[in-house]
Amino acid sequence: MELFSISVSTRTEDEKKAFRRILSDKQRVLHKQCKQLKFSFSASADRVYWTCSGKLPLSSWTITAETLRQLVSEAVTAYITEEKEQEIATRLMFSEFEFDDAEEAQRILQWFLTLLSKEEGTSGDFWQSRRRKLTEGIYQCLTEAPDLNLDGFLTFRLQAYEQELREMAEYAVDEFMLDQQYEEFVSLLKYFVYFQEPKMPLVHVIHKGDEEFLLLDGNLRPVDRPKEEGLVMERLDQEMEIEDMVVSTLISVSPARMIIHTRQPKLPVIETLTHIFDARAEVCCSCPECSAFLGSGRMTT
């Protein structure tokens, strides 16, 4: 007896192969849990089918019908997220947002698609939620009827899933624009520093770890931030919150030379400092000052 059939339209042989490859991987798990299940693939000119059959009664199975439906739903979810999600996300992005610049639109789209593929952190939470919404929708469809046309499902039954994508798109656009604003402001600071006359010959920036910094002059005495007026410094205080305003203080004292002592040279704030101060800055991981203030710990990236 045929238990279910999943089908989708395909445009190329590669799409047919992808459908079979992904669902073949998943059906091995199904077959291990229930030996009574039989699977087959078939294809027409523009369509591919995945069919499962099994003998009745259900009491002879090693899994319940509900478990089978859940596992099939998870298998189809894997296919959609791997083969269809980027196409759906791209269409949604350009239908929901307007962009004045085509190049910027493509950069935001690539950032959005990159976030979609991440399975950790904030993006990972979205990833888990999207998969859950898809699986729930597919499960509901299989409950209503054993034959699932994925084209119809992707057209008419994706409201909850698309809402997840929409929220992710909004997050991606916001993050991209914040990054752009940050990069533009860092470039402004670099320009400002370039034309600023040095006020101190040397400053040691001791990065003690995490968000803790110590600023010392050439005689290893603490550096106090002078009271500085001006539009750039005012904007810096308002917009940047980088490790206890270490950037703001360094710009205020304007060292001719700056040595950053750290065990974490690849940390974003370290890279920001070297970018802003450019030729004035150097990073050190193993000098007497490093050993005195940071100990003999190993450098990390």
Beta strands, then each sheet from edge to edge (+ up, - down):
strand 1: 2-9
strand 2: 38-43
strand 3: 47-53
strand 4: 147-149
strand 5: 203-209
strand 6: 212-217
strand 7: 258-261
strand 8: 281-284
sheet 1: 2+ 3- 1+ 4+
sheet 2: 6+ 5- 7- 8-
end
